[in-house]
């Protein structure tokens, strides 16, 4: 959140406040960060094609830092999964 007011509130403020008479609200109609912040990801309902060969597509997961170290004193977990055969 950017913490600034929208054009509707600015329009109301302009009517009752002193010194905002020259403010052109048409320039404020498009705020790029606001539009990006409100954007929604389009979800594809089509199943993704299965990769044709091993290592064509790899899924990566990372976890950490974990509270308890491993025997080798590692605190992060890094998992690679082959999308073709689901081999880890």
DSSP file (Angstrom, degrees, kcal/mol; ACC not computed):
  #  RESIDUE AA STRUCTURE BP1 BP2  ACC     N-H-->O    O-->H-N    N-H-->O    O-->H-N    TCO  KAPPA ALPHA  PHI   PSI    X-CA   Y-CA   Z-CA
    1    1 A X              0   0    0      0, 0.0    33,-0.0     0, 0.0     0, 0.0   0.000 360.0 360.0 360.0 138.0    0.0    0.0    0.0
    2    2 A X        -     0   0    0      2,-0.1     3,-0.1    31,-0.0    32,-0.0   0.703 360.0-131.0 -90.6 -20.6    1.3    3.4   -0.9
    3    3 A X        +     0   0    0      1,-0.3     2,-0.3     0, 0.0     0, 0.0   0.715  62.3 124.3  80.5  19.4   -0.7    5.4    1.6
    4    4 A X        -     0   0    0      1,-0.0    -1,-0.3     0, 0.0    -2,-0.1  -0.838  60.1-111.6-112.5 156.5   -2.1    8.0   -0.7
    5    5 A X        -     0   0    0     -2,-0.3     2,-0.1     1,-0.1    -1,-0.0  -0.370  30.7-112.7 -81.8 159.8   -5.7    8.9   -1.3
    6    6 A X     >  -     0   0    0     -2,-0.1     4,-1.9     1,-0.1     5,-0.1  -0.250  32.5 -98.2 -83.9 176.5   -7.7    8.3   -4.4
    7    7 A X  H  > S+     0   0    0      1,-0.2     4,-2.3     2,-0.2     5,-0.1   0.803 119.3  59.7 -68.2 -29.3   -9.1   10.8   -6.8
    8    8 A X  H  > S+     0   0    0      2,-0.2     4,-1.9     1,-0.2    -1,-0.2   0.939 109.2  42.1 -65.1 -45.9  -12.5   10.7   -5.3
    9    9 A X  H  > S+     0   0    0      1,-0.2     4,-2.5     2,-0.2    -2,-0.2   0.886 114.1  52.5 -68.1 -37.9  -11.3   11.8   -1.9
   10   10 A X  H  X S+     0   0    0     -4,-1.9     4,-2.3     2,-0.2    -1,-0.2   0.877 107.4  52.8 -64.4 -36.7   -9.0   14.4   -3.5
   11   11 A X  H  X S+     0   0    0     -4,-2.3     4,-1.2     2,-0.2    -2,-0.2   0.911 111.1  45.9 -64.8 -42.8  -12.0   15.8   -5.4
   12   12 A X  H  X S+     0   0    0     -4,-1.9     4,-1.0     1,-0.2     3,-0.3   0.906 113.1  50.0 -65.5 -41.3  -14.0   16.2   -2.2
   13   13 A X  H >X S+     0   0    0     -4,-2.5     4,-2.4     1,-0.2     3,-0.5   0.886 105.3  57.7 -63.9 -38.6  -11.1   17.8   -0.5
   14   14 A X  H 3< S+     0   0    0     -4,-2.3    -1,-0.2     1,-0.2     6,-0.2   0.834 103.4  54.4 -61.2 -33.4  -10.6   20.2   -3.4
   15   15 A X  H 3< S+     0   0    0     -4,-1.2    -1,-0.2    -3,-0.3    -2,-0.2   0.811 120.4  28.4 -71.6 -30.1  -14.2   21.4   -2.9
   16   16 A X  H << S+     0   0    0     -4,-1.0    -2,-0.2    -3,-0.5     2,-0.2   0.617 105.3  82.8-108.9 -14.8  -13.7   22.3    0.8
   17   17 A X  S  < S-     0   0    0     -4,-2.4     2,-0.4    -5,-0.2     3,-0.4  -0.551  72.5-124.0 -94.1 157.4  -10.0   23.1    1.1
   18   18 A X  S    S+     0   0    0     -2,-0.2    -2,-0.1     1,-0.2    -3,-0.1  -0.829  89.7  26.8 -98.1 134.8   -8.3   26.4    0.4
   19   19 A X  S    S+     0   0    0     -2,-0.4     3,-0.2    -5,-0.1    -1,-0.2   0.421  92.9  92.2  99.7  -0.4   -5.4   26.4   -2.1
   20   20 A X    >   +     0   0    0     -3,-0.4     3,-1.5    -6,-0.2    -2,-0.1   0.240  48.7 107.3-107.2  13.0   -6.4   23.4   -4.2
   21   21 A X  T 3  S+     0   0    0      1,-0.3    -1,-0.1     3,-0.0    -3,-0.0   0.855  80.1  48.9 -60.2 -36.4   -8.4   25.3   -6.8
   22   22 A X  T 3  S+     0   0    0     -3,-0.2     2,-0.4     2,-0.1    -1,-0.3   0.419  81.1 120.9 -85.7   2.1   -5.7   24.9   -9.5
   23   23 A X    <   -     0   0    0     -3,-1.5     2,-0.8     1,-0.1    -3,-0.1  -0.541  54.0-149.6 -72.7 122.7   -5.3   21.2   -8.9
   24   24 A X    >   -     0   0    0     -2,-0.4     3,-0.9     1,-0.1     4,-0.3  -0.832  11.8-172.8 -96.1 106.9   -6.0   19.2  -12.1
   25   25 A X  G >  S+     0   0    0     -2,-0.8     3,-0.9     1,-0.2     4,-0.3   0.670  75.2  75.3 -75.2 -17.0   -7.4   15.8  -11.1
   26   26 A X  G >  S+     0   0    0      1,-0.3     3,-0.8     2,-0.2     4,-0.2   0.815  91.5  56.6 -65.9 -27.4   -7.4   14.5  -14.7
   27   27 A X  G <  S+     0   0    0     -3,-0.9     3,-0.4     1,-0.2    -1,-0.3   0.735 106.1  51.1 -72.6 -21.0   -3.6   14.1  -14.4
   28   28 A X  G <  S+     0   0    0     -3,-0.9    -1,-0.2    -4,-0.3    -2,-0.2   0.375  80.1  97.2 -96.4   3.6   -4.1   11.9  -11.3
   29   29 A X  S <  S+     0   0    0     -3,-0.8     2,-0.6    -4,-0.3    -1,-0.2   0.809  82.8  49.6 -65.8 -29.4   -6.6    9.5  -12.9
   30   30 A X        +     0   0    0     -3,-0.4     2,-0.7    -4,-0.2    -1,-0.2  -0.918  61.7 176.1-118.3 109.6   -4.0    6.9  -13.8
   31   31 A X     >  -     0   0    0     -2,-0.6     4,-2.1     1,-0.2     3,-0.4  -0.923  15.3-160.0-111.4 105.7   -1.6    5.8  -11.0
   32   32 A X  H  > S+     0   0    0     -2,-0.7     4,-2.5     1,-0.2     5,-0.2   0.887  89.8  51.0 -56.2 -47.1    0.6    3.0  -12.3
   33   33 A X  H  > S+     0   0    0      1,-0.2     4,-2.2     2,-0.2    -1,-0.2   0.876 110.0  51.9 -60.6 -34.3    1.7    1.7   -8.9
   34   34 A X  H  > S+     0   0    0     -3,-0.4     4,-1.5     2,-0.2    -2,-0.2   0.928 110.6  47.2 -65.7 -43.6   -2.0    1.5   -7.9
   35   35 A X  H  X S+     0   0    0     -4,-2.1     4,-0.6     1,-0.2    -2,-0.2   0.901 113.4  48.1 -65.0 -40.4   -2.9   -0.4  -11.0
   36   36 A X  H >< S+     0   0    0     -4,-2.5     3,-0.6     1,-0.2    -1,-0.2   0.883 110.2  52.6 -67.1 -36.9    0.0   -2.8  -10.5
   37   37 A X  H 3< S+     0   0    0     -4,-2.2    -1,-0.2     1,-0.2    -2,-0.2   0.778 112.9  44.0 -69.4 -26.2   -0.9   -3.3   -6.9
   38   38 A X  H 3< S+     0   0    0     -4,-1.5    -1,-0.2    -5,-0.1    -2,-0.2   0.445  87.2 120.4 -96.8  -1.4   -4.5   -4.2   -7.7
   39   39 A X    <<  -     0   0    0     -3,-0.6     2,-0.4    -4,-0.6    -3,-0.0  -0.314  50.5-149.6 -65.6 145.9   -3.6   -6.5  -10.6
   40   40 A X        -     0   0    0     -2,-0.0     2,-0.2     0, 0.0    -2,-0.1  -0.937  17.9-114.2-118.6 142.0   -4.7  -10.1  -10.4
   41   41 A X        -     0   0    0     -2,-0.4     2,-0.5     1,-0.1     0, 0.0  -0.533  28.4-125.2 -73.5 135.0   -3.0  -13.0  -11.9
   42   42 A X        -     0   0    0     -2,-0.2     2,-0.5     1,-0.0    -1,-0.1  -0.716  23.6-143.1 -82.1 124.8   -4.9  -14.8  -14.7
   43   43 A X        -     0   0    0     -2,-0.5     2,-0.5     2,-0.0    -1,-0.0  -0.780   6.0-140.3 -93.9 127.2   -5.3  -18.5  -13.8
   44   44 A X        -     0   0    0     -2,-0.5     4,-0.1     1,-0.1    -2,-0.0  -0.751  10.4-166.5 -85.8 125.8   -5.1  -20.9  -16.7
   45   45 A X        +     0   0    0     -2,-0.5     2,-0.3     2,-0.1    -1,-0.1   0.505  60.5 100.2 -88.5  -5.6   -7.6  -23.7  -16.4
   46   46 A X  S    S-     0   0    0      1,-0.1     2,-0.1     0, 0.0    -2,-0.1  -0.629  82.6-112.1 -81.2 136.8   -5.9  -25.7  -19.2
   47   47 A X        -     0   0    0     -2,-0.3     2,-0.2     1,-0.1    -1,-0.1  -0.435  33.0-114.6 -66.7 141.1   -3.6  -28.5  -18.0
   48   48 A X        -     0   0    0     -2,-0.1    -1,-0.1     1,-0.1     2,-0.1  -0.535  34.9-104.6 -75.0 139.9    0.1  -27.9  -18.7
   49   49 A X        -     0   0    0     -2,-0.2     2,-0.2     1,-0.1    -1,-0.1  -0.383  36.0-111.8 -66.1 142.6    1.6  -30.3  -21.2
   50   50 A X        -     0   0    0      1,-0.1    34,-0.1    -2,-0.1    -1,-0.1  -0.539  38.6-102.4 -73.1 136.3    3.9  -32.9  -19.6
   51   51 A X        -     0   0    0     -2,-0.2    -1,-0.1     1,-0.1     4,-0.0  -0.275  23.7-137.5 -58.7 146.0    7.6  -32.4  -20.5
   52   52 A X  S    S+     0   0    0      1,-0.1     2,-0.3    -3,-0.1    -1,-0.1   0.794  79.9  24.9 -78.6 -29.4    8.8  -34.8  -23.2
   53   53 A X  S >  S-     0   0    0      1,-0.0     3,-1.7     0, 0.0     4,-0.3  -0.933  93.9 -84.4-135.6 156.3   12.1  -35.7  -21.6
   54   54 A X  T 3  S+     0   0    0     -2,-0.3     4,-0.1     1,-0.2    -2,-0.1  -0.306 113.5  19.5 -57.5 143.8   13.7  -35.7  -18.2
   55   55 A X  T 3  S+     0   0    0      2,-0.3    -1,-0.2     1,-0.1     3,-0.2   0.516  86.3 116.4  70.3   9.3   15.1  -32.3  -17.1
   56   56 A X  S <  S+     0   0    0     -3,-1.7     2,-0.4     1,-0.3    -2,-0.1   0.868  89.7  14.9 -68.2 -35.1   13.0  -30.4  -19.7
   57   57 A X  S    S-     0   0    0     -4,-0.3    26,-2.6    -6,-0.0    27,-0.5  -0.993  72.8-170.5-142.4 133.0   11.3  -28.8  -16.7
   58   58 A X  E     -A   82   0A   0     -2,-0.4     2,-0.4    24,-0.2    24,-0.2  -0.983  12.8-147.1-127.2 132.8   12.4  -28.7  -13.1
   59   59 A X  E     -A   81   0A   0     22,-3.0    22,-2.7    -2,-0.4     2,-0.4  -0.815  17.1-158.2 -95.0 138.2   10.4  -27.4  -10.1
   60   60 A X  E     -A   80   0A   0     -2,-0.4     2,-0.4    20,-0.2    20,-0.2  -0.970  11.8-179.8-122.9 130.5   12.5  -25.8   -7.3
   61   61 A X  E     -A   79   0A   0     18,-2.6    18,-3.1    -2,-0.4     2,-0.4  -0.987   4.5-169.5-125.7 138.3   11.5  -25.4   -3.7
   62   62 A X  E     -A   78   0A   0     -2,-0.4     2,-0.4    16,-0.2    16,-0.2  -0.980   2.8-175.8-126.2 143.3   13.5  -23.7   -0.9
   63   63 A X  E     -A   77   0A   0     14,-2.6    14,-3.0    -2,-0.4     3,-0.3  -0.999  26.1 -94.9-134.7 135.8   12.8  -23.8    2.8
   64   64 A X  E     -A   76   0A   0     -2,-0.4    12,-0.2     1,-0.3     2,-0.1  -0.793  39.9 -56.7 147.2 173.6   14.7  -22.0    5.5
   65   65 A X        -     0   0    0     10,-0.6    -1,-0.3    -2,-0.2    11,-0.2   0.469  67.0-159.4 -73.5 137.4   16.4  -21.0    7.6
   66   66 A X        -     0   0    0      9,-3.2    -1,-0.1    -3,-0.3    -3,-0.0  -0.514  21.2-123.9 -84.4 154.7   15.1  -23.9    9.7
   67   67 A X  S    S+     0   0    0     -2,-0.2     2,-0.5     1,-0.1    -1,-0.1   0.884  95.0  50.6 -68.3 -40.2   15.3  -23.8   13.4
   68   68 A X  S    S-     0   0    0      7,-0.1    -1,-0.1     1,-0.0    -2,-0.1  -0.883  84.3-130.7-106.9 126.9   17.3  -27.0   13.9
   69   69 A X        -     0   0    0     -2,-0.5     6,-0.2     1,-0.1    -2,-0.1  -0.283  22.9-116.5 -67.4 155.1   20.5  -27.6   11.9
   70   70 A X    >   -     0   0    0      4,-1.9     3,-2.0     1,-0.1    -1,-0.1  -0.218  41.5 -88.0 -78.2-180.0   21.0  -30.9   10.1
   71   71 A X  T 3  S+     0   0    0      1,-0.3    -1,-0.1     2,-0.1    -2,-0.1   0.818 134.2  50.6 -60.5 -29.4   23.9  -33.2   11.0
   72   72 A X  T 3  S-     0   0    0      2,-0.1    -1,-0.3     0, 0.0    -3,-0.0   0.277 122.4-108.9 -90.6  10.8   26.0  -31.3    8.5
   73   73 A X    <   +     0   0    0     -3,-2.0     2,-0.3     1,-0.2    -2,-0.1   0.739  67.3 152.4  68.7  25.8   25.0  -28.0   10.2
   74   74 A X        -     0   0    0      1,-0.1    -4,-1.9    -6,-0.0    -1,-0.2  -0.654  27.7-175.2 -86.1 144.3   22.8  -26.9    7.2
   75   75 A X        +     0   0    0     -2,-0.3    -9,-3.2    -6,-0.2   -10,-0.6   0.405  61.2  69.8-118.1  -1.9   19.9  -24.6    7.8
   76   76 A X  E     -A   64   0A   0    -11,-0.2     2,-0.5   -12,-0.2   -12,-0.2  -0.904  62.6-150.3-119.8 147.8   18.3  -24.5    4.4
   77   77 A X  E     -A   63   0A   0    -14,-3.0   -14,-2.6    -2,-0.3     2,-0.5  -0.976  11.3-172.5-117.5 130.4   16.5  -27.2    2.3
   78   78 A X  E     -A   62   0A   0     -2,-0.5     2,-0.5   -16,-0.2   -16,-0.2  -0.977   5.2-171.4-126.1 114.1   16.7  -27.0   -1.5
   79   79 A X  E     -A   61   0A   0    -18,-3.1   -18,-2.6    -2,-0.5     2,-0.5  -0.933   6.6-169.4-116.3 125.2   14.4  -29.5   -3.4
   80   80 A X  E     -A   60   0A   0     -2,-0.5     2,-0.5     8,-0.3   -20,-0.2  -0.949   7.5-171.3-109.0 129.3   14.6  -30.0   -7.1
   81   81 A X  E     -A   59   0A   0    -22,-2.7   -22,-3.0    -2,-0.5     2,-0.4  -0.984  20.9-133.6-125.6 125.3   11.8  -32.1   -8.7
   82   82 A X  E  >  -A   58   0A   0      5,-2.8     4,-1.9    -2,-0.5     5,-0.3  -0.634  11.2-151.6 -74.5 124.6   11.9  -33.3  -12.3
   83   83 A X  T  4 S+     0   0    0    -26,-2.6    -1,-0.2    -2,-0.4   -25,-0.1   0.747  89.6  58.5 -71.1 -23.4    8.5  -32.5  -13.8
   84   84 A X  T  4 S+     0   0    0    -27,-0.5    -1,-0.2   -31,-0.2   -30,-0.1   0.962 128.8   6.7 -71.7 -52.6    8.7  -35.4  -16.3
   85   85 A X  T  4 S-     0   0    0      2,-0.1    -2,-0.2   -32,-0.1    -1,-0.1   0.380  92.9-122.0-113.1   2.8    9.1  -38.3  -13.8
   86   86 A X     <  +     0   0    0     -4,-1.9     2,-0.2     1,-0.2    -3,-0.2   0.729  55.6 161.5  60.2  23.7    8.6  -36.5  -10.5
   87   87 A X              0   0    0     -5,-0.3    -5,-2.8     1,-0.1    -1,-0.2  -0.556 360.0 360.0 -76.3 138.2   12.1  -37.7   -9.5
   88   88 A X              0   0    0     -2,-0.2    -8,-0.3    -7,-0.2    -1,-0.1   0.353 360.0 360.0-113.8 360.0   13.6  -35.8   -6.6
